[in-house]
Amino acid sequence: MLLSNWSDETALTKKSIRAGWGEGIVQLARRNSDVVVLNADLPGSLKLEGFIHEFPERYFQVGVAEQNMAGIATGMAHAGKIPFITSFAAFSPGLNFSQIRLAAMSHLPLKVVGSHYGLNVGPDGASAQMESDIAMMRALPGVRVFSPADYNQAIQLVAAMGDWAGVDYIRVTRADFPVFLEPDAPLEIGKAQKLLDGVDVTIIATGSMVYEALQVAQSFIAEGESVDFLNIHTIKPLDRESIIASAQKTHKVVVIEEHNVHWGLGDAVASVLSEDYPTRLLRIGIADTFAESGAHRELWIKYWLDRKVMFPKIQNWIQQIW
């Protein structure tokens, strides 16, 4: 089983995806003594209390020095360790992209954890928000990019990161979200999760937008429409086969992500479809703008990421094209 009782939000526990990362890294470190964690002065924000308590000798606090953090971790990777570098996504990969690139060039097991992506950081404003991290990291040759949908999936993906000798990037949220995926739900790197099976419209979502997009799907279902729904937890490598198969059924695809509409998941899906199965496509994301300070949910409404504004937007798009 993949989904818990997802349609009843009040019955679901809420936890942040970063909390899943925090639990996942402790579990991984218990199994693998080569795992180390570096942090840029944000241990609480990255939910590292459990790791620090259990593995103090494998935790390295580098201060507000994200580029040094990536450089030190690259040296550790050369020496046989599996280093996870942790900060806000605006700072890592936002400030240390060059150092991460060198690790990728050397095929080293550097693991990058970017928290508070998109509009998650809310009141801290545009300088701490990150709308471009997928674009940055998916452009690096050989780098895998992960975006878990909930707490349970974050734990699963952290475990998978420890088993691969290359650069990985995982993006996690600050805000609490419903835990709607079963902890033992089947997960395969590079393979989309089919959460709903339908024929009227395809909805593809990633990370913080998956549960929100499921609520949009619920609105379509209430009106008698069926939705083919893909959770893209692995943005790179991308599951081309599942995307094309879904488009062939529905002939209209919506991609929803908390990222700039340019060069994120939407553009990745557009590339797949344009090459193999040209299909009507609507990209929903941050519309090529820097955001502003405000409560997370209020920012979602303003920038068209809240379920209440997404549903009529998609409806209007479908009416215009058919």
C-alpha positions as CSV (number, residue, x, y, z in Angstrom):
1,M,0.0,0.0,0.0
2,L,1.3,3.5,-0.9
3,L,-1.2,5.9,0.6
4,S,-2.6,6.2,4.1
5,N,-6.1,7.8,4.5
6,W,-5.0,10.8,2.5
7,S,-8.4,12.3,1.8
8,D,-9.1,12.9,5.5
9,E,-6.5,15.5,6.4
10,T,-7.7,15.8,10.0
11,A,-6.8,12.1,10.6
12,L,-3.2,12.5,9.5
13,T,-0.2,13.2,11.6
14,K,1.7,16.3,10.5
15,K,5.5,16.4,10.5
16,S,8.1,18.3,8.5
17,I,10.0,16.6,5.8
18,R,13.2,17.9,7.4
19,A,12.2,15.9,10.5
20,G,12.2,12.8,8.3
21,W,15.7,13.7,7.1
22,G,16.8,14.0,10.8
23,E,15.5,10.6,11.6
24,G,16.7,9.1,8.4
25,I,20.3,10.2,8.9
26,V,20.4,8.7,12.4
27,Q,19.2,5.4,11.0
28,L,21.7,5.5,8.2
29,A,24.6,6.4,10.5
30,R,23.8,3.4,12.8
31,R,24.2,1.1,9.7
32,N,27.2,2.9,8.2
33,S,30.1,4.2,10.3
34,D,31.5,6.2,7.3
35,V,28.5,8.6,7.4
36,V,29.4,12.1,8.8
37,V,27.4,15.3,8.9
38,L,28.6,18.9,8.5
39,N,26.4,21.9,9.3
40,A,26.7,25.6,8.6
41,D,25.5,27.0,12.0
42,L,21.9,25.7,11.7
43,P,21.7,22.4,13.6
44,G,18.2,23.0,14.9
45,S,16.9,24.1,11.6
46,L,18.2,20.9,10.0
47,K,16.8,18.7,12.8
48,L,20.3,17.3,13.8
49,E,19.7,17.1,17.5
50,G,19.3,13.3,17.4
51,F,22.4,12.8,15.3
52,I,24.5,15.1,17.4
53,H,23.4,13.3,20.6
54,E,24.2,9.8,19.2
55,F,27.2,10.5,17.1
56,P,29.0,13.7,18.4
57,E,32.3,12.6,17.0
58,R,30.8,12.4,13.5
59,Y,29.3,15.9,13.6
60,F,31.2,18.9,12.3
61,Q,30.0,22.4,12.9
62,V,31.8,24.8,10.4
63,G,29.9,28.0,11.2
64,V,28.5,30.4,8.6
65,A,30.9,29.1,5.9
66,E,29.0,27.1,3.4
67,Q,31.8,27.1,0.8
68,N,34.3,25.8,3.3
69,M,31.8,23.2,4.5
70,A,31.5,21.8,0.9
71,G,35.3,21.9,0.5
72,I,35.9,20.1,3.8
73,A,33.3,17.5,3.0
74,T,34.9,16.9,-0.4
75,G,38.2,16.2,1.3
76,M,36.4,13.8,3.7
77,A,34.8,12.0,0.7
78,H,38.3,11.6,-0.8
79,A,39.4,10.0,2.4
80,G,36.5,7.4,2.3
81,K,33.8,9.1,4.3
82,I,30.2,9.7,3.2
83,P,29.7,13.4,4.1
84,F,26.2,15.1,4.3
85,I,26.4,18.9,4.2
86,T,23.4,20.7,5.6
87,S,22.0,24.2,5.4
88,F,19.2,26.2,3.9
89,A,18.8,25.5,0.2
90,A,19.5,29.3,-0.4
91,F,23.0,28.8,1.0
92,S,23.7,25.2,0.0
93,P,23.7,24.8,-3.0
94,G,22.9,28.5,-3.3
95,L,26.4,29.7,-2.1
96,N,28.6,26.7,-2.6
97,F,27.7,25.4,-6.1
98,S,31.2,25.6,-7.4
99,Q,32.6,23.3,-4.6
100,I,29.7,20.9,-5.1
101,R,30.5,20.9,-8.8
102,L,34.1,19.9,-8.2
103,A,32.9,17.0,-6.0
104,A,30.6,15.8,-8.9
105,M,33.5,16.1,-11.3
106,S,35.5,13.8,-9.2
107,H,32.6,11.3,-8.7
108,L,32.7,11.6,-4.9
109,P,29.9,10.6,-2.5
110,L,29.1,14.1,-1.4
111,K,25.5,14.4,-0.1
112,V,23.8,17.9,-0.1
113,V,20.8,18.5,2.1
114,G,18.9,21.8,1.3
115,S,16.2,22.8,3.7
116,H,13.6,25.6,3.6
117,Y,13.3,25.6,-0.2
118,G,10.7,27.5,-2.2
119,L,8.6,29.8,0.0
120,N,9.0,27.6,3.1
121,V,11.1,30.1,5.0
122,G,8.2,32.6,4.7
123,P,8.8,35.7,6.8
124,D,12.6,35.6,6.3
125,G,12.0,36.9,2.7
126,A,13.5,36.4,-0.7
127,S,17.1,36.3,0.4
128,A,16.5,33.2,2.5
129,Q,14.0,31.6,0.2
130,M,15.2,29.4,-2.7
131,E,13.3,29.1,-6.0
132,S,16.1,27.8,-8.2
133,D,17.7,24.8,-6.4
134,I,16.3,22.1,-8.7
135,A,17.6,24.0,-11.8
136,M,21.0,24.3,-10.3
137,M,21.5,20.7,-9.2
138,R,19.8,18.9,-12.1
139,A,22.2,20.7,-14.5
140,L,25.2,19.1,-12.9
141,P,26.4,15.9,-14.7
142,G,25.8,12.7,-12.8
143,V,24.1,14.3,-9.8
144,R,20.8,12.8,-8.5
145,V,18.1,15.1,-7.3
146,F,15.5,14.0,-4.7
147,S,12.4,15.7,-3.4
148,P,10.5,13.6,-0.9
149,A,6.7,14.1,-0.4
150,D,6.5,13.6,3.3
151,Y,8.3,12.5,6.5
152,N,8.3,8.8,5.7
153,Q,9.6,9.2,2.2
154,A,12.4,11.4,3.4
155,I,13.6,8.6,5.6
156,Q,13.5,6.2,2.7
157,L,15.4,8.5,0.4
158,V,18.2,9.2,2.9
159,A,18.7,5.5,3.2
160,A,19.1,5.2,-0.6
161,M,21.6,8.1,-0.7
162,G,23.9,6.2,1.6
163,D,24.1,3.3,-0.9
164,W,25.4,5.3,-3.9
165,A,28.9,6.6,-4.5
166,G,28.1,9.9,-6.2
167,V,26.8,13.4,-5.5
168,D,23.1,13.5,-4.3
169,Y,20.9,16.5,-3.5
170,I,17.8,16.2,-1.3
171,R,15.5,19.1,-0.7
172,V,13.4,19.1,2.6
173,T,10.8,21.5,4.0
174,R,10.6,23.6,7.1
175,A,6.8,23.5,7.4
176,D,4.8,20.5,8.8
177,F,2.9,18.5,6.2
178,P,0.5,15.6,6.5
179,V,2.3,12.2,6.7
180,F,0.2,10.4,4.0
181,L,2.6,7.8,2.6
182,E,3.0,4.5,4.3
183,P,6.5,4.1,5.9
184,D,7.1,0.9,3.9
185,A,5.6,2.1,0.6
186,P,7.5,0.7,-2.4
187,L,10.1,3.2,-3.5
188,E,12.5,2.9,-6.5
189,I,15.1,5.6,-7.3
190,G,14.3,7.0,-10.7
191,K,10.7,5.6,-10.7
192,A,7.6,7.7,-10.2
193,Q,5.0,6.6,-7.6
194,K,1.6,6.2,-9.1
195,L,-0.7,7.5,-6.4
196,L,-4.0,7.7,-8.4
197,D,-5.1,6.0,-11.6
198,G,-7.2,7.9,-14.0
199,V,-7.9,9.0,-17.6
200,D,-9.1,12.6,-17.6
201,V,-6.0,14.6,-16.5
202,T,-2.5,13.9,-15.4
203,I,-1.2,15.7,-12.3
204,I,2.6,15.4,-11.6
205,A,3.9,16.9,-8.4
206,T,7.0,16.8,-6.2
207,G,8.0,17.5,-2.6
208,S,5.8,19.9,-0.7
209,M,3.3,20.1,-3.5
210,V,2.4,16.4,-3.6
211,Y,-0.2,16.5,-0.8
212,E,-1.5,19.9,-1.9
213,A,-1.9,18.5,-5.4
214,L,-3.7,15.5,-4.1
215,Q,-6.3,17.9,-2.7
216,V,-6.7,19.4,-6.1
217,A,-7.1,15.8,-7.5
218,Q,-9.8,15.3,-4.8
219,S,-11.7,18.3,-6.2
220,F,-11.6,16.8,-9.7
221,I,-12.8,13.5,-8.3
222,A,-15.7,15.2,-6.6
223,E,-16.8,16.6,-10.0
224,G,-16.7,13.1,-11.6
225,E,-13.3,13.4,-13.2
226,S,-10.5,10.8,-12.8
227,V,-6.9,11.8,-12.2
228,D,-3.7,10.0,-13.1
229,F,-1.3,11.2,-10.3
230,L,2.4,10.8,-10.3
231,N,4.6,11.6,-7.3
232,I,8.1,12.5,-8.6
233,H,10.4,11.9,-5.6
234,T,13.3,11.5,-8.0
235,I,13.6,14.5,-10.2
236,K,16.9,13.3,-11.7
237,P,17.0,10.6,-13.1
238,L,13.5,11.2,-14.3
239,D,11.0,8.5,-15.0
240,R,10.4,9.2,-18.6
241,E,8.4,6.0,-19.2
242,S,5.7,6.7,-16.5
243,I,5.3,10.3,-17.7
244,I,4.8,9.3,-21.3
245,A,2.4,6.5,-20.4
246,S,0.3,8.8,-18.4
247,A,0.2,11.5,-21.1
248,Q,-0.9,8.9,-23.6
249,K,-3.9,8.2,-21.4
250,T,-5.0,11.7,-20.6
251,H,-3.6,13.9,-23.3
252,K,-3.2,16.8,-20.8
253,V,-0.6,17.1,-18.1
254,V,-0.2,19.5,-15.1
255,V,3.1,19.8,-13.3
256,I,3.1,21.3,-9.8
257,E,6.2,22.3,-7.9
258,E,7.4,24.8,-5.2
259,H,10.2,26.1,-7.5
260,N,10.6,28.5,-10.4
261,V,8.5,27.4,-13.3
262,H,11.7,27.7,-15.4
263,W,14.2,24.8,-15.3
264,G,12.6,22.8,-12.6
265,L,10.5,19.7,-12.8
266,G,8.0,21.3,-15.2
267,D,10.7,22.0,-17.8
268,A,12.1,18.5,-17.3
269,V,8.7,17.0,-18.0
270,A,8.2,19.3,-20.9
271,S,11.5,18.1,-22.4
272,V,10.4,14.5,-22.1
273,L,7.0,15.1,-23.7
274,S,8.3,17.3,-26.5
275,E,10.8,14.6,-27.5
276,D,8.6,11.6,-27.2
277,Y,4.9,12.5,-27.0
278,P,3.9,16.1,-27.6
279,T,1.1,16.9,-25.1
280,R,-0.8,19.9,-23.7
281,L,1.2,20.9,-20.6
282,L,0.5,23.4,-17.7
283,R,3.3,24.2,-15.4
284,I,2.4,25.5,-12.0
285,G,5.2,27.0,-9.8
286,I,6.7,30.3,-8.8
287,A,6.2,32.4,-11.9
288,D,9.8,33.6,-12.6
289,T,9.9,36.0,-9.7
290,F,11.5,36.5,-6.3
291,A,8.9,36.3,-3.6
292,E,8.5,38.4,-0.4
293,S,8.1,38.1,3.4
294,G,4.9,36.5,4.6
295,A,3.3,33.5,6.2
296,H,4.0,30.3,4.2
297,R,0.4,29.5,3.4
298,E,-0.4,33.1,2.5
299,L,2.6,33.1,0.1
300,W,1.3,29.9,-1.5
301,I,-2.0,31.7,-2.2
302,K,-0.4,34.7,-3.7
303,Y,2.0,32.7,-5.9
304,W,-0.7,30.2,-7.1
305,L,0.5,27.2,-5.1
306,D,-2.5,26.7,-2.7
307,R,-5.1,24.1,-3.5
308,K,-7.9,26.8,-3.5
309,V,-6.3,28.8,-6.3
310,M,-4.8,25.9,-8.2
311,F,-8.0,24.0,-8.8
312,P,-9.8,26.8,-10.7
313,K,-6.7,27.7,-12.6
314,I,-6.4,24.1,-13.9
315,Q,-10.1,24.0,-14.6
316,N,-9.9,27.2,-16.7
317,W,-6.8,25.8,-18.6
318,I,-8.7,22.6,-19.5
319,Q,-11.7,24.6,-20.7
320,Q,-9.5,26.7,-22.9
321,I,-7.7,23.9,-24.6
322,W,-10.7,21.6,-25.2
